[in-house]
Amino acid sequence: MSNNKYFVIPRQISYDKELLNQIQKFIIDSPAANDELIIGLPAKSKYYSIKDIMKILNISTIKEVEYLIKKLELEQSKYRHLNSYNEWCYNKSAITSLKLYLKYKAA
């Protein structure tokens, strides 16, 4: 009976050490909430979601982006399409129009 306990205890300790190592690695590899991240979009991407547009144009709310899209009449099929996640994605010309409008309003 004592032999069984002897074999069980070292195995549990080694498992706990392995789990501790995994947790430490996760904590080191994971960015903190206040870390700055540089988010780059892939160059091959032809369409951008509203969240991507928020990051590109440095706009803080989704409603603001949706308002600009409605104001500039970018809801046409030549500027957007519905992706597999059922969210609208906009092409590069729509983003260019948004950038130019924001520059015009800022001037």
C-alpha angles and dihedrals in degrees: 000000000000090000091058092052090048092056095044098051098055090047092054091048093051090049090051091050091050090049090048090052091051092050092048091049090049092050092049094046096044118084118235122242092255096046116114115238126195106218115199124187119222114261092227093060110111098181131046130203123228090260090054090050089051090055094045095048095035093237117156104209136048091220090059091054092046090050092052091047091053093044093052092042094237092149091097122114093247090064103039147025136190113253129208091271090059094247126123118253123195129213130235095267090057090052090048090052091050092049092050092048092051091049090049093050092047093053 
